[in-house]
Amino acid sequence: MTDSSKKQEKQEDRRKFIVTSTIGASAACALFPFASGIPSVLDPATRDKGNSEVPWTKIAKLSSLPEDGTPTKFEVILAKVRDAWTTYTDIPAGAVYLARKGEEVVAFNLKCPHLGCAIDYRKNSNDYFCPCHNSTFALDGAVTTENSPSPRGMDTMDTKVENGEVWIRFQQFVPNIKEKVPV
């Protein structure tokens, strides 16, 4: 074998080494983003629980609601909130308006479906009012303002009355879309 063919062979070996090591290093670098995502898939705090059961929360005694259907505002305190590692008790979660119709109770989320501003009940005009964009809602939660920016009526929640106490399934909903989608 001549010196030039040995040189050429060494250069080819060097090229193969460089190409192989470059491909190997690139492949290893490409795996890092995938590997960094593994904890988020395995982390119980970030697991999608799907449409898991929303717990019932006791809000008030039925007798504390006016029988004429006048809405009354109540703070929602969740008895137990659990993330992946910790359980918290008595956590403020928001507020609702409850309106009684006989033995039935309707619950409206206090947040406006437009951008989440706090809705007020106006006793003088007997309606709900969002001060952020001057939207009004009827007592049944329907939008009453012409050209209202709110894409839907006020968000309702499941309610039940047991042993003279009002319970709701408190949820927040995605704002500014026509459909009522839980967050």
C-alpha positions as semicolon CSV with decimal commas, in nm:
position;residue;x (nm);y (nm);z (nm)
1;M;0,000;0,000;0,000
2;T;0,141;0,336;-0,097
3;D;0,168;0,639;0,124
4;S;-0,098;0,825;-0,074
5;S;-0,346;0,535;-0,045
6;K;-0,275;0,513;0,331
7;K;-0,335;0,887;0,359
8;Q;-0,656;0,853;0,162
9;E;-0,769;0,562;0,381
10;K;-0,695;0,763;0,699
11;Q;-0,890;1,059;0,558
12;E;-1,185;0,828;0,480
13;D;-1,169;0,682;0,832
14;R;-1,155;1,034;0,975
15;R;-1,454;1,138;0,760
16;K;-1,652;0,832;0,869
17;F;-1,569;0,907;1,232
18;I;-1,667;1,272;1,196
19;V;-1,990;1,187;1,011
20;T;-2,080;0,909;1,257
21;S;-2,001;1,119;1,565
22;T;-2,191;1,418;1,421
23;I;-2,497;1,203;1,351
24;G;-2,470;1,043;1,696
25;A;-2,435;1,379;1,871
26;S;-2,724;1,524;1,669
27;A;-2,945;1,227;1,755
28;A;-2,856;1,263;2,123
29;C;-2,937;1,635;2,110
30;A;-3,268;1,561;1,940
31;L;-3,366;1,326;2,222
32;F;-3,329;1,592;2,492
33;P;-3,653;1,775;2,407
34;F;-3,842;1,446;2,404
35;A;-3,679;1,333;2,727
36;S;-3,763;1,661;2,897
37;G;-4,131;1,600;2,823
38;I;-4,139;1,263;2,999
39;P;-4,186;1,407;3,350
40;S;-4,484;1,611;3,235
41;V;-4,647;1,295;3,101
42;L;-4,577;1,101;3,419
43;D;-4,646;1,386;3,663
44;P;-4,979;1,322;3,839
45;A;-5,042;1,696;3,876
46;T;-5,056;1,741;3,501
47;R;-5,247;1,428;3,410
48;D;-5,569;1,496;3,227
49;K;-5,847;1,373;3,446
50;G;-6,089;1,404;3,157
51;N;-6,434;1,515;3,253
52;S;-6,399;1,377;3,605
53;E;-6,675;1,419;3,856
54;V;-6,711;1,775;3,982
55;P;-6,775;1,750;4,356
56;W;-7,087;1,883;4,520
57;T;-7,028;2,184;4,746
58;K;-7,265;2,299;5,019
59;I;-7,344;2,668;4,972
60;A;-7,632;2,773;5,197
61;K;-7,949;2,674;5,374
62;L;-8,257;2,682;5,152
63;S;-8,432;2,893;5,415
64;S;-8,170;3,170;5,367
65;L;-8,289;3,230;5,009
66;P;-8,582;3,465;4,946
67;E;-8,887;3,273;4,829
68;D;-8,972;3,542;4,570
69;G;-8,674;3,444;4,350
70;T;-8,454;3,743;4,435
71;P;-8,094;3,644;4,362
72;T;-7,858;3,624;4,658
73;K;-7,481;3,622;4,630
74;F;-7,278;3,353;4,808
75;E;-6,907;3,284;4,826
76;V;-6,809;2,932;4,723
77;I;-6,575;2,761;4,970
78;L;-6,452;2,423;4,854
79;A;-6,427;2,180;5,145
80;K;-6,134;1,991;4,993
81;V;-5,906;2,068;4,699
82;R;-5,640;1,815;4,608
83;D;-5,348;1,855;4,373
84;A;-5,108;1,569;4,310
85;W;-4,933;1,597;4,645
86;T;-5,132;1,812;4,883
87;T;-5,488;1,838;5,006
88;Y;-5,615;2,183;5,100
89;T;-5,931;2,250;5,299
90;D;-6,180;2,538;5,297
91;I;-6,047;2,707;4,981
92;P;-6,234;3,010;4,838
93;A;-6,311;2,929;4,474
94;G;-6,542;3,206;4,355
95;A;-6,897;3,321;4,402
96;V;-7,244;3,243;4,274
97;Y;-7,590;3,391;4,269
98;L;-7,860;3,158;4,396
99;A;-8,225;3,218;4,311
100;R;-8,502;3,013;4,466
101;K;-8,816;2,908;4,283
102;G;-9,020;2,707;4,530
103;E;-8,803;2,414;4,629
104;E;-8,585;2,450;4,318
105;V;-8,268;2,661;4,315
106;V;-8,083;2,805;4,015
107;A;-7,711;2,886;4,046
108;F;-7,532;3,137;3,823
109;N;-7,156;3,187;3,818
110;L;-7,067;3,541;3,922
111;K;-6,816;3,573;3,634
112;C;-6,931;3,727;3,307
113;P;-6,905;3,485;3,013
114;H;-6,743;3,762;2,809
115;L;-6,414;3,830;2,991
116;G;-6,476;3,714;3,347
117;C;-6,567;4,045;3,513
118;A;-6,782;4,024;3,826
119;I;-7,153;4,052;3,750
120;D;-7,374;4,250;3,987
121;Y;-7,739;4,194;4,068
122;R;-7,927;4,526;4,042
123;K;-8,230;4,522;4,268
124;N;-8,377;4,846;4,124
125;S;-8,393;4,713;3,767
126;N;-8,422;4,346;3,875
127;D;-8,148;4,224;3,642
128;Y;-7,782;4,128;3,633
129;F;-7,526;4,380;3,510
130;C;-7,165;4,349;3,395
131;P;-6,996;4,687;3,447
132;C;-6,699;4,607;3,222
133;H;-6,892;4,636;2,894
134;N;-7,241;4,734;3,012
135;S;-7,402;4,398;2,941
136;T;-7,727;4,311;3,111
137;F;-7,875;3,970;3,179
138;A;-8,231;3,873;3,270
139;L;-8,308;3,686;3,591
140;D;-8,296;3,361;3,391
141;G;-7,938;3,449;3,286
142;A;-8,019;3,533;2,922
143;V;-7,841;3,825;2,755
144;T;-8,075;4,124;2,726
145;T;-7,837;4,390;2,593
146;E;-7,859;4,448;2,219
147;N;-7,512;4,395;2,063
148;S;-7,380;4,257;2,391
149;P;-7,017;4,147;2,380
150;S;-7,110;3,844;2,591
151;P;-7,121;3,542;2,359
152;R;-7,369;3,354;2,581
153;G;-7,594;3,395;2,881
154;M;-7,474;3,360;3,238
155;D;-7,322;3,022;3,322
156;T;-7,540;2,793;3,531
157;M;-7,431;2,505;3,750
158;D;-7,596;2,186;3,867
159;T;-7,784;2,231;4,194
160;K;-7,962;2,008;4,441
161;V;-8,142;2,057;4,770
162;E;-8,086;1,796;5,040
163;N;-8,205;1,818;5,400
164;G;-8,281;2,188;5,358
165;E;-7,932;2,271;5,225
166;V;-7,837;2,395;4,878
167;W;-7,552;2,212;4,704
168;I;-7,391;2,301;4,369
169;R;-7,128;2,164;4,138
170;F;-6,910;2,473;4,114
171;Q;-6,718;2,518;3,789
172;Q;-6,544;2,791;3,594
173;F;-6,604;2,811;3,219
174;V;-6,394;2,924;2,924
175;P;-6,474;3,293;2,863
176;N;-6,556;3,462;2,534
177;I;-6,676;3,159;2,337
178;K;-7,034;3,071;2,242
179;E;-7,026;2,723;2,395
180;K;-7,025;2,666;2,770
181;V;-6,700;2,470;2,815
182;P;-6,562;2,389;3,163
183;V;-6,207;2,506;3,230
